[in-house]
Amino acid sequence: LVVLRAPPAAGAELSGVFQEMVKSECHFINGTERVRFVKRFIYNRQQYAVFDSDVGMFVGDTPYGEKVARYWNSDPEWMEYRRAAVDRHCRHNYELSTWFLVGRRGER
């Protein structure tokens, strides 16, 4: 029989819960004239690696992230897929949402 109880108070003990998060960002300058794609890899609130389309490769922010970045950067097919994200993800979504987002600029 398992007894359910409330979680311990903050700082009392480790919860055993860990968070892995990936954030994709599209930065638009003058419409789609200049587009930048950034993909961040975060573990427990610490970014460990990032792909920036302006740099064109993964960069590690921690020792683990450096290993992961080397591995990802060594795969030409994977890198081509990542570099194409500017068009596949950013420009595509910009075209789909422009009518809604640009028209609402400045509204509160």
N, C-alpha and C positions, 0 to 999 in steps of 0.2 A: 504494500500500500504506500503510495507516494503522498506526502503532505505538501500542499501548495502553500507558499508563503509570499509575502511581499518582497521585492528586491531589497538588498541592503542599502543603507544610507550611502550617499555619495562619498567615495573615498574609503569606505569600510573594507571592501575587498574587490578584486577584479571580477568583472561580470562574465568574462569568457566570450563576450561579444566583440567582434571586430568588423570594421567597415572597409569595404573596397568600393571605390567610386571612380567612375570615368566621366569627365565633363568635356563636351564638345562645344566649341565656341566659333562663331562666325563673326568677323569684324568687317563691316562694309564702309568704304570711303567713296563718296560720290556715286551712290548706287552700286552697281557691280563693276565699276571701272577698276577699282582696286579692292581685292577681297583677300582676307587672311583667315586661314583655318588653324585653330589651336585645339589640340586634344590633350587633356591633362589626366594623369593617372595618379590617384590618391589612395593612400592606405592609412587608416586611423588619423585622418586630418592632415597628413603630411604628404605633399606631392613628391613622388619618387621619380617620375619621368614625364616628359612632355614632348609632343610633336608640334612643331610650328612650321606651317607651309612656307614662311619667309626663310627659314633656315633650311628646310628640305630634308630634315632627318630628326630622329629621336635624340633627346639629350637627357642624361640621367642627373637627378638632383641629389641622390643618395648613393652610397656604394652599391646597394641592390639595384637601384635604378640605372646605374652605369652599366651593370651586367646585362640587364634587360634591354637597354638601348643598343648595346653592341650586338646582341642577338637579333633584334628586330632590324637594325640597320644592315645586317649581313645578308638579308633575304631580299633580292632584287624585286621579286613579284610583290611581296608585301609592301615594299617601299613605293612601288608604282601605284598600288592600290591606295595607300595613304596620301600620296601626292595628288591623286585625282579627286580626293575628297572635296577640294575647293569647288570643283564643278559639280560633282555628284551630290554633295550635301548642301553646301552653302548657296551656290548660285541657283540650284534647283529650288530650294526652299524659299529663297528670296523672291523668285518669280511667282511662287504659289501664294506668298503672304503679303506682297507689296500692297495690294489693293486694300488690305485691312490695316496694316501697320503704318504705312506712310501717310495715309489719310487721317490717322488719329494723332499724328505728331502735335504735341502742344495741348491736346485736350486733357481736361481733368475731370 
